[in-house]
């Protein structure tokens, strides 16, 4: 009983402290929660209630989740890892992977990484991770298994690109890896440009803005920015990027506390505007600063959001310590998009909703090299461009829709603004 009452008392102290951060002028709501917690403690004590020994921890988590569905109670080590992830830092072996024939295949080895030291090369197939077979595993699961704590060892069973070759085993010690801000930046056929954003990490705004402006100055026909599965916490970066497509000198993002009081405003620093069509790809895992960027861009001129609705989490969180040494990751501010767009709970609905079901993937047929067989009719330059574009976008219905829209705008000679 004492353990449960201590947990309730500890929560009361935490809540009194935390409310000064996010609900200072909500006295009635705070008082109501405190009253209910105190009443529950009195009932348990007076009635000598029967309960699970771990009820104290469960009640703490339940109450915090009721306040903020995305809140978490963590150990100090878990909180440190989460903070690193939000900055794009993780511990792994330094590989970029793709799935080929249901097996994870190395597409790139980072310089100076444990993978390079171990001699791994592009084209190598990872058949096992710590004795677990990888065939058929989703790429996300494979990546999660390769990541872990600093200096932990992961064992891999590797085969060269030739399936008949012998396998080799190696043990690699995980090291710190900084996730690059952009995963891919590419020039595509028909003067299209593509950028995959991993996350809006510290100082990411300047890098992304610089690339977008450079592309716009080359008279490109359109830009695709992929924010699917993107996160990060740099709201100034989101503001700088969005300001390229919004009216000058307009505050793009405001931060308000739980009482509704304005805490801060972010105004774009780019000082430029872009008049090129922009297709922004989003999904359920577009979160944190990336979700704020999508919301800010939703009314931008020449901008279309394509894909699936985002998470709907418009809160900025802080790590708040508890008396017992644990950490609560809790919402302390609400992100407000200055033009009035609200995505709390509902997410950002794209202008063009796309799923695999309503946009069947076009199968790309492989063609022989022109010099291999003179019986094949030579392809025109336009056909070659079409083939190249189809190969790049195959198996991705959202990306295909974005390119279709840009091709349509190009055909009609429609530009951004």
N, C-alpha and C positions, 0 to 999 in steps of 0.2 A: 504494500500500500504506500509506504513512504516513497518508493521509487517513482510511482505514478504521480503522487502529489508533488514531488520535487520537479518532475517534468512539467506539470501544469504551472507551477510557480516559476520555473525557468522560462517557460513560454511567455508568462505575463511580463517578466522583466524584459525579455527580448522585444515583445510587442510594444511596450512603452518606449523603448529605445528606437525601434525601427519606425514607429509612426512619426517621429520627429523628422524623418527623412522624406516620407512620401504622403503623409496625411495630417500634417500639422494643424490644419483648420477644419478637420472632420471630427470634432469632439464627440458628437452624438454617436457616430458609427463606431469610433474607437471605444467609447464608453460601453456601448452595447456588447461588443465582442469581449471586453474585459469582464463585464458583468456575467456573461454566459460561462466563461471559463472559470470564474470564481465559484459560481453556483454549482457547476459540475464537480469541482473539487470538494465542495461542502457535502454534496450528495454522496459521493464515493466514500468520504470519511465517516459520515453519520450512519450510512446503511451497511458499512463494511462490505461493499460490493465485491462480487467475484469477477475477476478479469484476467486476461492473459498477461504474463509477466512483461511482455514487450509492448504492452498497450501504451505506455508513456511515449515511446518513440513513434508509434503509429498515430497517436492523437496529434502529436506535434506536426507530423507530415500532413495529416488530413486537414488540419486547420490552415496551414500555410498554403496547401493546394487550393483550398476554398477561396483564399484571398487572391492567389495568383496561380492559375492552372499550370503555368510554365515554370513555377518556382521549384527549387530543389534544395534538399538538405544534404550536405556533403561532408566528408572528412576534409581536413586541411589539405591533404595531398590531392584529393579529387578536385577541390576548388582551384588549386594551382594548375592542374592539368586543363581544366575548363578555361581558365584565364589565358593559358598559352594557346589553346585551340582558337579562341576568339581573335588572337593576334596572328593566326596562321602558322603557329609553331606546333610541331608534333615530333614524335620519336619513331623512326622507322629505319629502313635500310637504303633508301634513295633510289627507288625504281618508279618508272611510269609503265603502266600495264594496259593491255587490251585483251579482249577475249577472242580467241581464234579456235574454231573447232571444239568449243566448250571448255577450252583450257586457258588459264591465264598465261599470256605471252609478254615478255619484256619488249617494250617499244623504245625505251630510253633509259640509260643509266646516268645518274647525276655524277658530275665530276667530284672527286674527293669523298664520295659516299662509301659506306661499308660494302655496298654491292660492287662498286668498282674495285675496291681492294680485294674482294673475293674472286674477281675475274668474271663476273657476270656480264653478258653482252646482249645487245638487242637481238631478238629472235629466240632467245632461250625460253624454254617452257618450264613453268613451275608445276610439278606434278603432285608434290606434297608440301604441306606446311606443318611442321611438328607432328609428323606421322598421319595427318589427315589428308585424304585425297582431295584435290581441288577440282576435278572434272565436274562440270555442271554447276559449280558455285557461282553466284552472281559476283560481278566485279567488286561491288561495294563490300561484300563479305570477305573477299580475298584481301582487299586493302585493309579492312579492319583487323584481320588476323596478322598482317605484317606489322601493324603499329602496336605500340605498347609503352612500357615505362622505360625511362632512360637506363641505358647499359644492360637491359635485359637481352637475352640471347634467343634468337629464333632459328630453327633448323629447317633447311629447304632441301628438297629433292629436285634436282635440275636435270633437264635433258636439252640437248641442242635442238635446233629447228627440225632436224631429221628424226622422225618418230622411231626409227630403227636403231638409233644410236644408244649407247649405254647411258644410264643415269649416274649422276654424281651427287653426293651429299655435302653440304657445307653448313657451318654454324656462323651466323653473323650477329654481332652485337649492335643493337639499335643505337642510333645517334640522332642528335637534334637536326631536324629538317625544317627550313622555312618555306612554307607553301608560297610559290610564286603568285603574284597578284593576278596575272593573266596566264591561263593555261595554254592558250593557242591564239596567235594573231596571224591571219592568213589573207592573201589576195586571191580572190576567186574569179572564175570566168565572168564575163559581162561587166567588169569593173566593180564587182561586189567586194565588200570587205567583211571579214568575220573576226570576232573576238570572244573568247571564252573567259569569263571573269570567275576566278575561284573564290574571291572574297574581297570586301572593301577593308583591307588591313591598313595599318598606319601609313600615311603618306601615299596611299594608292591613288588618290584623286589626281595628283599631278601627272602620274604615269599614264593613266587612262585618258585624261583630258588631252595630253600631248599627242597620243596616238590618234584619237578621234579627229582632232584639228588637222593633223598631218594628212590623214586620209581625205578629209573634206577638201583640202587644198589641192588634191590631185584630181579633182573632178570625178570622183567615184560615183557610181550610179546609186549606191545605197549601202548601209552598214547594218550588220546583224550583231547584236550584243547578247550573249547567252548568259543569263543570270540564274539558270536552273541549278539548284543545289548550292547556290552561292550564299555566303553569310558575311561575317565581319562586323566591326562595331564603329567604324570611322564615319560618323554622320556628316562631317565636313566634306569628306570625299564624295559622299552621295549628293550633297548640295552642289559641289563644284561641277560634277558631271551633269546633273539635271539642269543647271543654269545655262548650259550650252543651248538648250531647247526651250527655255522659258524667257519671259520678258526681263529686261535688264534691271538690276538692282532690287529684285524682289526677294524678301526673305523666303527661303524655300522650306526650311524645317524649323519648327519651334519645339522646345521641350517644356512641358508643364508638370508640376508636381501633382500629388493626389488631390490637392485642394483646387486645382485649376489655375494656380498662379504661374505666370510665365517665368521660367528659370533662365532660358537662353534662346537665342535665335541664330540660325546659320544662314548667311548670305553667300552666294557664289563668288569665288575669287578669280574665275577664269577670265572674265572680261571680254569674252568673245561669244559669238553665236554661230551655229552651224545650220546650213540650209540644205541638208541632205536627208533623204528618208531614213528613218531609224526603226528597225524591227527589234524589239526587246523580248526575249524568250524567258518565260517564268513558269514555275510549278509550285507544288505544295511545299517544297523544301527551299524556296527562296525566302530567306529569313534575315532578321536583324537589320543591319544597315542596307543590305541588298534589297530587302523588301521595302524599306523607306525610299530607296532610289526608284524602284518600280512605281511606287505610289506617286512620287514627285513627277515622274516622266509621263504619267497617265494622261495628263492634259497638255503635254508638250506638243508644239506644232511639228507635224511631220513624223510623229511617233505612233507606232502601233505596238501594243502588248499582245503577245501570241503565246498560247499554251493553256495552262490550267490555273485556277485561282491559287493565290499564295496562302500562307499559313494564317494570317490574320492576327499576328502578335505585334502590337504597336507600342510595346513597352521597352524601356531601357532599364537594365538591372544592375544591382550592385551586390558585392559579397559582404554579408553582415555576419560578424562572429557571434556565436552563442557562448553562454557561460561554461558549457561543458567541453568546449574546444571545437565543436562542429561549426560549419559555415552554412548560412542560408543565402542562396542566390535568389534575390527577390526584386520585383519591380519597384522602382523608386521614382521613375518619371514616365510620362506618356509622350510618344512622338506625335506631333501634329503637323500635317502637311498644310502649308499656309494657304493654298488655293481651296482648301475646304474638303479635300478628299479624306474620307475616313475608312479605315480598313480593319478596325477593331472587331475581332471575332468572326468577321466574314471573309477577310482576305481581299486582295485586289483581283477583281474579275477582269480577265484580259479582253481586249476588243475583239479578238478572234480566238474562240475556244477550240482547241484541237486535241483529239485523242487518237490513239491508233485505230479505234473502231470506226471513227467517222472520216478518217483520211488514210485509206489503205496505202501501205508502203509500196512504191514502185520497185519491182525487181529489176536490178541492173544486169543485163546480159554481158558477159565478157566477150570481147571481140579480138580476133587474131591480129597480130601486127601486120601492117600493110605489106611488109617485105616477106612475110612468111608464106603467104598464099596469094598468088596473083588472081585467083578466082574471086576474092573478095572485092567488092566495089569500093573504091576509095571514098572515104568520108569527107564531106565538105568541112570547112573550118567551123561553121555553126554547129554541125553535128558533133564534131569533136568537143566543142565547148559544152554541149548538152550532155554528152557522155561523161565528161569530167565532173560536171556539176551533179549528175545523178549518182556517180560513185561516191562523191563526198557527202551526200545527204542521205544515202540509202539507210534504211532501217530507222530513220528518225522523221516521223510524220510532222513534228512541229517545225523542224528545220526546213523540210520540204515546202511547207506552207509559206514560211517566211520568204524563201527564194522565189516561189511562184508569185507572191505579191510584188516583190521587187521587180521581177521580170515584166509583170503587168504594168507597173508604174513607168518602167523604162520604155515599154512599147508605146505608152500614151504620152511620153515625154513630160511626165509629172515629176516635179522635184519637191524638196522638203517643204518650203513655205510659199 
